[in-house]
């Protein structure tokens, strides 16, 4: 009767996209990302002023750019997180192919901006670092290959993904960009680990990393200097590390005060690699601990959610993305406190940098897409169990 | 668990009988196996993800803790550390035989600049140029505004200069502690000390290394920390060294010589009590070696050990002593010194073409007869002469322990002909250093033993192998005493100290062969007191000439001898020698018995 009067209820084949997104999303993680982005803007207000002054821009030039790119990155992130894992896989693979070609073409068309390493394409208004975009794409492709290898009669995905990984590492080392190379290697290693690597092989790989590091140490002066600087117990106060350490000490628990910091004037990379030193100096240990907590919440929470995931591809891809994100943050901060040798690595979402922000948005969008709550077929287990 | 085959016959055959498709059974089995695999891998992944989460949690925790530790630690004044290996410091002192300081160390500072830290480079350069007049302001400005990150400005600065630089107040100007070698006696014993320079330099210290003299010879000992603060004790006596240099400098001036040297040596121990070479230098500020001209004209040249000269008639005593020692003659044997005396086609002449006639061996020495010694030498023969001079150490550099001594290598004739034998018998055709002569005269003085000259203090006599008999040495001493009392060295008599010695005047060789007629090396080799010699003194004047009695005199008797006499008169009391006072004529008293 009702149907006759009011017409049939519209048939829904599935839930609408936005509400479903909002319902299934890991709200804690996206909240943390938003806070990190805001902290990044706040620190940018302090750290990028000297750079703007040096380059004869108005004081908050870089903050504006950061806000623009950050907004773009957030949109990208949200859109990506709305995609289904299958679509993410498809787009990710396409993106990987594009980024891989771009990376391979760097020696021909790239510029080094006078920093001694060809890592960027200059587009006039902005510069693009292909390796930043390659990372999430590579994770997706490698996860796909690894997952496929778990099928009966599947392709030898482990070998393929390893070869791919080595090619990329080789290209990155040629730039040279040992930081990104390590990151890619680490991301692959983590995925392989979760995909069920034999323990013996893991040990073997650790040995390989050590050998590679030794080789890089002996062949690249740039690399060797940084390692030497790390191994030397006395910090030369006139190096970047010396300034960073001093800034953290000056900051103490509550910082020297907003805008009062000195380190940003002496460090050329204060707005990127050593932004944590600026945070520590101006806002103190409190802010640093908050930043560390935010990163660890995102990483650990994502990993916990992935633990319940039954689809091997989603599990592996999510693990790879989360691990890379976490390790990048860890290395950046570890360098500032001299736990790790000096390595040019940005703090994701906090450091200044257009490429890094948007690539970070894509990566986190993918991660959020993978960690969304979805039916895991637990009922099948129960039924199956009863059937036997 | 046994594996289920994908197509178990037990199920396939009944299915076929029923007309069902057996592939369905295979597919179902594949699915089941797949599920099992997935379950296994998920369980493993769960565990590994937990491990991974724990790793990340811990890693972030460690970073947080480390941040907290850094943030709560006290900010310390950054101190730049030197990365170079530590440089050995604290060079041992050098003292004289009585423990008086000859060389010691002094704490000072070096001045260096780190241009990137300069606040006002122009001002700093201007002020520095005011403090150090030898620095040029323009050069400093270029340095300070250039790309260099570090440079030395001054190796050593005084405390006053340090304060003045400090008062400029520029943080780019920095001081490094330095240990400086100090010779508090200035020029005294300059050639013995030699000097030092900085070796490896760091910001915090610099190595001090010896460049000459005992500083170089004993560099290893002086730098060895194992020796602690034990100083190096030399045989030099500071007081006597000072007297020697004073008298020698005065004598050199009086005699218009361009150089002079003196060696005072203990004949029993070989210790060199004082040794001087003029002109000299200040080892605190050692001059650079000359790049042009004759190196032997440089103040750095040590005439007493490096200068090899034909020492002339001073050698005659060796010929006479050997002839006596071999029993060929005794001091009273008459020798014919009348000419002509022709050897190997060369005519041997006396000084001023004298003719002494037939005289005793003693008179040959006293009158310094070339033909007399030449005839004695021919009796001895080349072989025995060579052996004797060799045993006196005349053929090798002296073992004297300063690095320059190795450079004093005697010049010998290439072929030792009869002519060589004759000329060498009176000191021509063989060039040795005054130190060689000192060692050889010591053998005559101490009764026939060779002693090697040494710069290190000795506690007991260091007599070497016997080179002549006691009696021959005594006979030679008597001849030498007569040279002073009746002969060419009559100005050498010092009242109370029986001086014995032999003069020698040798024409200087021209660089291209032949000899100068108006340039001589005048030498007086003495030993005193003659009856029981304790010391040998060799005094050499380079190109002396003095006007006396209306004549330009160059011979040693007029130049070196008076200087040596003055020197002995000064140093003999300092050496603790008692003058032998001869009783004068006593007025009003008649001696009743003379026996």
Boltz contact constraints between the chains, C-beta under 6 A:
constraints:
  - contact:
      token1: [A, 152]
      token2: [B, 34]
      max_distance: 6.0
  - contact:
      token1: [A, 193]
      token2: [B, 48]
      max_distance: 6.0
  - contact:
      token1: [A, 194]
      token2: [B, 45]
      max_distance: 6.0
  - contact:
      token1: [A, 194]
      token2: [B, 48]
      max_distance: 6.0
  - contact:
      token1: [A, 196]
      token2: [B, 41]
      max_distance: 6.0
  - contact:
      token1: [A, 196]
      token2: [B, 44]
      max_distance: 6.0
  - contact:
      token1: [A, 234]
      token2: [B, 81]
      max_distance: 6.0
  - contact:
      token1: [A, 237]
      token2: [B, 78]
      max_distance: 6.0
  - contact:
      token1: [A, 248]
      token2: [B, 70]
      max_distance: 6.0
  - contact:
      token1: [A, 248]
      token2: [B, 71]
      max_distance: 6.0
  - contact:
      token1: [A, 249]
      token2: [B, 75]
      max_distance: 6.0
  - contact:
      token1: [A, 250]
      token2: [B, 75]
      max_distance: 6.0
  - contact:
      token1: [A, 251]
      token2: [B, 71]
      max_distance: 6.0
  - contact:
      token1: [A, 252]
      token2: [B, 71]
      max_distance: 6.0
  - contact:
      token1: [A, 285]
      token2: [B, 68]
      max_distance: 6.0
  - contact:
      token1: [A, 285]
      token2: [B, 71]
      max_distance: 6.0
  - contact:
      token1: [A, 288]
      token2: [B, 67]
      max_distance: 6.0
  - contact:
      token1: [A, 289]
      token2: [B, 64]
      max_distance: 6.0
  - contact:
      token1: [A, 292]
      token2: [B, 60]
      max_distance: 6.0
  - contact:
      token1: [A, 292]
      token2: [B, 64]
      max_distance: 6.0
  - contact:
      token1: [A, 296]
      token2: [B, 57]
      max_distance: 6.0
  - contact:
      token1: [A, 296]
      token2: [B, 60]
      max_distance: 6.0
  - contact:
      token1: [A, 299]
      token2: [B, 56]
      max_distance: 6.0
  - contact:
      token1: [A, 300]
      token2: [B, 53]
      max_distance: 6.0
  - contact:
      token1: [A, 300]
      token2: [B, 56]
      max_distance: 6.0
  - contact:
      token1: [A, 300]
      token2: [B, 57]
      max_distance: 6.0
  - contact:
      token1: [A, 303]
      token2: [B, 49]
      max_distance: 6.0
  - contact:
      token1: [A, 303]
      token2: [B, 52]
      max_distance: 6.0
  - contact:
      token1: [A, 303]
      token2: [B, 53]
      max_distance: 6.0
  - contact:
      token1: [A, 307]
      token2: [B, 46]
      max_distance: 6.0
  - contact:
      token1: [A, 307]
      token2: [B, 49]
      max_distance: 6.0
  - contact:
      token1: [A, 315]
      token2: [B, 45]
      max_distance: 6.0
  - contact:
      token1: [A, 326]
      token2: [B, 56]
      max_distance: 6.0
  - contact:
      token1: [A, 330]
      token2: [B, 59]
      max_distance: 6.0
  - contact:
      token1: [A, 333]
      token2: [B, 63]
      max_distance: 6.0
  - contact:
      token1: [A, 334]
      token2: [B, 63]
      max_distance: 6.0
  - contact:
      token1: [A, 337]
      token2: [B, 66]
      max_distance: 6.0
  - contact:
      token1: [A, 337]
      token2: [B, 67]
      max_distance: 6.0
  - contact:
      token1: [A, 337]
      token2: [B, 70]
      max_distance: 6.0
  - contact:
      token1: [A, 339]
      token2: [B, 66]
      max_distance: 6.0
